[in-house]
């Protein structure tokens, strides 16, 4: 197992950062959608703590991913080397999707943090500590931030689903290594 990216493959560090981010986004989104269905009281509070922890962790992992990309650049595009049916539009479309994912991976947790503070609530830090709200509760502002947070979260999941579908299309239709390169323990 290679730790670093090569010219053709992602290394274990990049793969781990990618897949842990995927899991955290799914957990946060699912708890955001179904958290109010949890029984009131302790279970719902635990759900909120896990939701917030997953959001904060995904933000921290994004910082780690960006630092890692600058230290160990990703391999070149499969489309550039082998060509696909997408022609000259393939790489720019993929770049736009990736940058959009990165922006949303920042925007969703940041709006979630603002929402906690707008509600006048402390920000729980992995159940170990909490940052008190820097301002007073503002229900109208909290409502608007909640709407924004939800729209951005749905956009993140939609674009991530598009990203996953594109990887599957590369695998099944174009029969290149785009998907395989991001799977753990992948080799030719």
N, C-alpha and C positions, 0 to 999 in steps of 0.2 A: 504494500500500500504506500503510495507516494503522498507525502504531506504537502508538498508545494505543487503549484500549477506547472504544467509543462507547456510546450508549444501547442499540443493537441488535446490535453486533458486537464480537467480541474483536479486539484489535489484534495486530500482529505479535509484540510482546514476550510477551504472554500465550500466544499460539499456540506460539511457539518454546519457552518454558519447559515447556508442556504436552507437546509432542511429543518434546522431548529427554528428558524424564522417562520417557515411554513407552519409548523406545529403551533407556535405561539400565536400566529395570526388566526388560525382556525379556532383555537381555544378562546381567545379574546372575542372573536366574532360570535361564536356560538353562545358564550355567556352573555354577550350583549343582547343577542336575540332572545334567548330563553331564560335569562337571569331572573326576570320578574315572575316566571312560572315556578321558581323554586319556592318551597314553603317559607313563609315569613319567619323572621327571626335569624337564628344562627346560620342555617343553610344559605339563606339569601345573602347574609353578610359575608360568609366565606366565598360565595360566588363572586361578589363584588371585589373582594380582596384579590382573588385569583385573576379576575378580569383586568384589574388595574396592574397587577404584577406582570401579567403576560404583555400588556401594552408597554409598560416601562422596560421590561426585558427586551422586547422587540426593538425598542428605540436604542437601547444600549448595544444590541447585536448589530443594528444597522451601522452605528458608529464603528464598531469593530470590523464590519464588512468593508466599509469604505477605506478604513486604514489599511486593511489587508489588501484590498485591490491596488492601493497605491504602492505598497511594498512588493506585492507579488501579483503582477497584472494577469488578467484572465487569458486563456488561450484565444487564438484568433477564431473568427467565425467559420463554421463549417460551410456555410453558404458561399463565402468568399473563395474557399478552397475547392469545393466540389460543385458549386452551382445548384440552384433550385429553380422551381417554377416561378418564384417570386421576382426573379430578375433583379434589376437595380433598386427595387423598392424594399427588398427583404431586410437588408442591414439597417437602413434608416428607420423602418417600422419597428424593428426589434429594439433599436436604441431608444426610440421614443417610448416604447412600452416599459423598458427597464427604468428610464429616468422617471416616468410617471409612477412606477411602483416605488421608487426611492422617495419621491416627494410625498406620496401617500403614507409610506411607512414612517415619515416624520409627522405629517399633518394629523393623522388619526390619533396617535398617542398625545400629541401636544393639545389638541382640542379636548381630549378626554381629561387631561390634567386641568385645563382651564375650566372645564365643566365641574370637576370636583370643587375647585376653589369658588366658582360662581355660586355653587350651592351652599357655600360657607363651610364645607366639609374639609377635613384634613386629607392629605394625600397619603394613603398607606404605602409604606415601602416594604413590600414582601412580608408583611405581617410582623416586621421587626421594629419598625419605628414609623413615624408619620410626620409629614411637613404640614404645619397648620396653614389654613387658608390666609393669604396675605390681604384679603379684603372681605367685606361683609357680604352676607347672602344677598343675592339679587335674583329673584325668581324669574323675572322676564328675560334677563340676560342669560340665565342658566337654560331656559327653554330654547332660546335661539341657538346657543352653543350646542345643546343636545341634538337639535335638528341637524346642524352642520356636522357634528361628530358622526351621526348615523349615516348621513349621505356619503361622507368621505369613507367610512368603514365599508359601506356597500360597494362603493366605487373600487376600493382596494381589492375586495374579494372578487369583483367582476373582472378586473384587469388581471388579477392573479389567475383566475380561471381561464381567461383568454391566453395568458402566458403558458399555462399547462396544456391547453388544447393545441397551441402552436407547436409545443415540444412534441406532442403526440403525432401531429401532422408531419413534422420533420421525420419522426421515427417510422411511421407506417406508410406515408405517401412518398416522401423524398428519399427515404431509406438512408439517411445520413446519421451521424453520431451525435447530433445536438443533444438529444435526451440522454443517451448512454453516458456521455461525458460527465453528467451531473449525478449519476447514480453511484452510490458507494460501491467500492470494489470493482469498478468497471474496467474491463480490459478488452482489447480487440480479440 
